[in-house]
Amino acid sequence: ALALVLAAVSGQEAQRAGSVRGAVRVERVLVDAYVTTGSGDPIPGLSAADFRVIVEGRPVELESVEWIPAGQPEAVPLPEEPGNAPEEPKTTSAWPPGRVIVVFVQEDFARTPSRQKGLMNMGQHLDRFLTRLLPTDRVAVVSYDSHLKLRRDFTADPREIRTAFFESFSFGEPRPLPPGPFPSLARHFDYAAAKDAASVDKGMTVVARALSKIPGGKAMLYFGWGFQVDHSPAQARDAGEALAALFEARVNVFTLDISIADYHTLETRLMNVAELTGGRYEKTHLFTSGALSRVAKSLGGRYVLVFAKPDGPRGFHPLSVELAGRKGNVAARAYYQD
């Protein structure tokens, strides 16, 4: 799957050199990794010695490993000013206060019953996710039917998130949202590009490019049924551009397959996006609450792994992260781009 995406992106870059926004030169590579037990519980307390990182078949040495538990900002707290110690530790306002999460709802413009019922089913179990939110969390909601729509800017209010999720079931056009307080998705959201997004893959790119303006790692909960839905070469290129933008924005995508089916032709692409971006794929039609619970638990903390970029030509580079001598599951992106 990665080879197909890389081929699509390479072909696109040959035609439009330098046009992919995710193609940025980096000296250090940051990888957001979720390390969990089989049931989805986070495994904290790991060090660099507990990880094995392979880039294009060769091991690389980690320079640092930082555990970021839910409820804690990624930025290091600022030192207290002498003689003016605050009651609570201060953090720079340039970083979000905690987890940054986007709920992406994929509607079916054809109203296919297996997809509509599956999405309604997810809505009835949404509290499995909402009840685990913390006051420091910031959650935004976007939806895609014929094009991309921003439903809610980042908020910590579960009621607003729930309302926006169910509003996504209608095809009405929401009004543009005014920029909210930091972090704000609306502040960087390209409404014109969102309206012109002719595929869900293009919609993903619009969201990722807006998120790239906000520092730190992010998670996306994708309630949907597929990518590259018409199997065209153009949508394969759209998917490659989306992966580049997701890399730049440091987004791990957790795909929740809403289709009421034991198998369907688009599920492998949902699996691939989760695997390539360092998320988790879950079928939801049989044990919906369990699927949401596992994803919610997985978001309980993540590691930020840092290593020096190996010498070599620029482009997409296959990457794998696994545990060394320990049991557990590692969800980390399967590539990086320079």
Secondary structure, 3 states (H helix, E strand, C coil): CHHHHHHHHHHHHHHCCCCCCCCCCCCEEEEEEEEECCCCCECCCCCHHHEEEEECCEEECEEEEEEEECCCCCCCCCCCCCCCCCCCCCCCCCCCCCCEEEEEEECCCCCCHHHHHHHHHHHHCCHHHHCCCCCCCEEEEEEECCCEEEEEEEECCHHHHHHHHHHCCCCCCCCCCCCCCCCCCCCCCCHHHHHHCCCHHHHHHHHHHHHCCCCCCEEEEEEECCCCCCCCHHHHHHHHHHHHHHHHHCEEEEEEECCCCCCCCCHHHHHHHHHHHCCCEEECCCCHHHHHHHHHHHCCEEEEEEEECCCCCCCEEEEEEEECCCCCEEECECEEEC
